[in-house]
Amino acid sequence: MASATNIDITKLLEPIAEDNPVGSDIRQDQKPDSIYQQIKQARMSARAAERSNMYDKNNNEAIEHWRNISLLAPEIITNHSKDLEISSWYIEAQVRLNGFQGLRSCLKLTRELIEQYWDSIYPLPDEDGMLIRVAPLAGLNGEGAEGVLMAPIRNIPITEGGQPTPFSYWQYQQARDVQKITDPDTRSENAAKNGFSLDDIEAAVNQSSEAFYIDLREAITDCITEYKKISQLLDERCESHEAPPTSNMIAVLEQCLGAVNHLGKNKFPVEIQQQDESNEDIGNTSSAKTGNNAAGPITSREVAFQQLHAISEFFLKTEPHSPIPYVLAKAVKWGNMPLNELIGELIPDNSSRDYFSSVTGVNIKDED
């Protein structure tokens, strides 16, 4: 997997024609050899090959299809159509081919396509509103279930070294789960089934360069930033019930970042290590000022939230793959929000918020 991409975002964002910046709807051409049918078929073939060769790591059939998609997508966006379905498929391909670096570039491209061409970008809205336009992006995250991008993200390498190949976040999760098994025989048996252990992953980390981890950390951080920007843009441009969910993607990216921060902690420059230590000290100092620690009595609401924060930080360092630290951090965030903002986040639909207000008598209108 390459560590850099050659995606020319500036060129991809240029109008297709002066009098028609977004081009045409390529779905209208139903010929079997049309460029839309080519990329659609390539994606279907890629996903089918992945399912068929799930346990055959030496089979490159799926990768060849993703490479084809990675050639067709920029051709379409540059010369035929500014299209969110095509940019979503480009994201899927680049995650497989270029990992977090490819994901970062394609998220940035998608975000800027939305910013520049939202009013006329394809797919066009239909009688159901914007749902058809945002459906490809919703599919990446998933609605009610994991989206199509979750497993590929977990399979991106988070070590540079490793035999026979670098280790992924998904493998790190497996190794961590095995490490928690208390019975030595069962633990050894499960490690043998996996074909690797946490020690193997840590050895691969030691073989990895500092530059690899610095670049990886930056790429994942940028992915989170770009995806949150996309989420905000869609919230602004869609009705509340039409904006696609984004929590799955953010959660898995934050879990990967937590794992990289933990595994690569000795690979980062001193200033980054000091920054992480400083963030840890802030939490410790806050608890010390109250004369309480996480094991002490809860004497106030403030102390309770400080303890939750400390527990969240503990799990972030010891179990970065777990959802626990992120759920706790969200609870602390919610606990410190004004009621009207909290209800606005928990109940995004205006009519549902109004109903909640009428039933409970709680005033949730924004305060001037």
N, C-alpha and C positions, 0 to 999 in steps of 0.2 A: 504493500500500500504506500503510495507516494505521500510525502510530507508537505507538498505544496500543490497548488492548482494553477492552471493557466487560463482561468475564466476572465475574459475581458468584459467586466460589468458595464463599463462606459459604452462600449460598442453595442452590447445587448440592449441597453436602454435607449438607444437612438431611435427616433420615429422611423417606422417602416417606409412611409412616404409622407411628403409634405401635406398632401390633401387627405391622407388617411393614416394617421400615426400608429394605429393599433393593427392595421392590416385587416384580414378577413377571418371569418369563422371557418377554420379548416375542417370542422366536422361536417360541413355541408358537402364536401367532396367524398362520396361514398365508394369511389373506385378502389379495388383491392390494393393497388399499388400507390395510392395517394400517400402523402407524407404523414398524415394523421394516422392512417391505418398501419403504416410501417412502424411508427413509434408505439402505437397501442399494442400491436402484435408482439413487438419486441419486449414490452413490459410483461405481457401475459406469459411469454415464453421464459423470461427471466425468473418470474415467481414460480412457475411450474418446475423449472430446473432446480431451483432452490429446495422445493419440497421433495423432489425425487432424489436429490443428491445430498440430503441433509447430513448424512453421516460419512459422506465421501469427500474429505477435505481436498483431495487432489483433483476433483472434477471442476474444470473451469468453464463449463457450459454457461452457467448463469452469468458469470463475470463478463463473458463475451457479449451477451445480450445487453448487460448494463453499459458496456463500453459503446455499443451501438446507440443506445438511448442518449448517452452523454455526447455523442456526435450530432444526433438528430435534433435534440432539444435546443441547443444554441442556434442551429440553422433555422429552426422554426421561429424562435423568438426574435431573431435578427431580421429575417427576410419575409416571414409569412404572417405571424400572428403574435400579439402580446396576449398570453394566455396563462391563467393560473393553474390549469390542469397540467400544462406542459412544464411549467416551472416546478410543480409538485413532483412530477416524474423525474425531472432533472435533479431535484433534491434526493430522491430515492437512489438514483444512480450514483451520485457523487458521494453519498455516505458509504456505499460499498467500495468505491474506487479510491477515495481520498480522505475517508474518515471525517474527523471533526473539522479539518481544514476545508474539505469540500462542502460540508454542511454549512460552515460559516459563510462561504462565498455565495452559496445558493440561497441562504436565508436573507443575506444582504440584497441579492438580486430581487428576490420576491418582495421584500419590504419596499424597495425603491420602485418596482413595478406598480405596487398598490398606491404608493404616494403620487406617482406621476400619471398613471393611466386608469385610476379606479372608475371614473365615470363611464368609460367605454371598453374596459378590458374584458376579454373573454374568459369563461363563458358568460354570455349575457343573461341578465335576470329574466325569469319567466313568470307565469301566473302565480307561482309560489314565492316570488320575491327573490332575495339574494341567496337563498339556500343552494341553488344550483351553482352559483359562482364560487361560494366558499366551500362547497362539498369536497373538492380535492384536498384543500388544506385541513378540513376536519378529519379526513381519512388518515392523515399523517399522525395526528394525535389520538384519534379514536373517539367514538361517542358511545358511552356505556360499556366499552371494552377497549383493550389496547389497540392503538393504531398500527398501521403498517410499518411505521418507522421505529417502533420501540425495540424490537428484537435486533434489527441492524445496528442501532446505536449501541446496544449492549455488547455487540460483537466487534466493535471497533477496538483495535489493539490499544492497551494502555501501558504496555512495556515495549521497549525497542528490542531487547534481547529475549531469549527464550528458545527452547528446542522442542520440536522442530520449527515452530513458528512463535511469534510473540503472543502474549496472553491478552485476553479481552477482559472487559469488566464483568461479563457474564461468567467467565471462568474464575475470576476473583471471587464473585459471589458464591460459586460452588465450593471453592476452597475454604472460604470463611465458614460456610455452613458445616463442612466436614470437620473443621478445626474445633467447632463447638461440641462435637460428640464426645461425651465423657469416657465411654468405654474404649480403651486403647485398641482392642481387636476390631471392633466395629469401625473405628476411625480409620485404621489402616486398610480395612477391606474397602471402605468407600473411597478412600484416596486412590487405591489401586484401580477401582472401577473407572474413576475419572481419568486416570493416567497422569495425574499431576497433584501436587500438594501446595499448601501456602508457602512452604519453604522454596519450592521450585519457582513460584511467582516472585518471591523476594529476591531470589538469586538472579532472576531475569531483570528485576529492577536495578540491581547492582551492576549488571552488564550494560544498562542503558545510559546514554549520555545525559549530561545536565541540559544541553541544548534541546534534546528531545522533550524533556519534561517541562522546560520553560515554554516551549512552543505549544505543547499539548495543553498546558494549563491556560495559556492565553487564548487558544482556539476555543476551548470549551466555554470559557468565560464570555467570549465574544458571541458564541452561539446562543447562550442564555440571554444576553443583552438584545441581540437581533430578534430573537423569537418573542421576547416580551414586547418589543416595539411593534412587531406584527400583530400581536394580540391586542395591543392598545389601538392600533389603526383600525382593525376589524370591529372592535367595540364601538369606535366612533362612527364608522361608515355603515354599519348594519343596525337594524332594529335589535333590541336586546335578545329576543328569542332566536335571531338568525346568526348571531356571532358564534363561531365554532368554539368548542372548549379547547383549552390549551394546557390544562394542569398536568396531564400525563407526560407530555414532552418536557415541560419545565422540571418536573420531578425527576425524570430519568437523567436529564442533563446535570441537575444538581447532585444526584447520586454519583454520577461519573466524576464530577469535579471533586466531590468529597473523597472518593477513592484515590484520585490522582494526588490530591493534597496530602493524603495520608501516606501513600506508598512512596511518593517522590519528595517527602519533606526534607531529606538531606541533599536533594539535587538542586534546590532553588538557591538563588543568590541570598546573601546574608540579609539584605533589606527586606526581602519577601518573608524570610523566616522570622525576622524581627517583627514584621507587621502582623504575622499570624500569632506570635507570642504576645504582642501588644493587645490584640483582640481578646486573647484568652485572659490576660491580666485585667482587662476592663471588667469582665464578668466576675473575676475573683475579688477585685477591689470593691465592687458594688456589694457583694455579699459580706465582705469584711466590715464595711462601714455600718452595717445594721447589727453586727454582733451575732449573726446567724450564719450557718452553712446549710448545705442541702440536707444534712441529717438532723438539724436542729428544729426547734419548735417554730411553727408558723405564727408570727405575732401580728401580721398585717397583710393586706392585699399586696402591697409592694414587695414584701418579703416572699410571698407565695410566687409571684411572677419572676423574681430573681432566682428562686430555686428551680423553677421550670426552665429558665434560660440556662442555668448551670447544667441541668440534666440534659438539655438539648445539645449543648456543646460537648458533653461527655460522649453521647452517642454518636455525634458527628465525627469525633476522632476515633472511637473504637469500632463503630459499625456504620461507616459512611454509605454502605449499600442499603441500609435499612431505611424505611420511611419514618421511623420513630422521631429522629431529630427534626425533620421537616414538619411533621404534624405538631410537635411541641412548639416549634418556633412560630407556626401559624397561630396556635392557641394564644401565645403571648402577644402576638401582633393584634389579634382580635380583641383581647382583653384590654388593650390600651387605646382602642379606637372609640371615638364618640359613637353613640347608639345609631345616629342617622347614617354615618359612614359604614358601620358594621352591617346594618340592614341592607344598605345599598350594595354591599359586596356579596352578602349571602343570598339576597333576593334581587337579581338584576332586572327582572321584568317589572315595569312600572305598574301595570295593573295588579300584579300580585302584591307589590309593596303597598298600594293603596288599600287593597283588601285587608292585608295584615294590620294596617293602621286603623281601619274602620272597626275591625273586630276587637283589637286590643286597646284601642284608645291611645296608643303610643304615637306621638308626633314625630314623624320621620322626615319631614320636609327639611331641605337644606337651610341652615341658619345664615342670615346675612351677616 
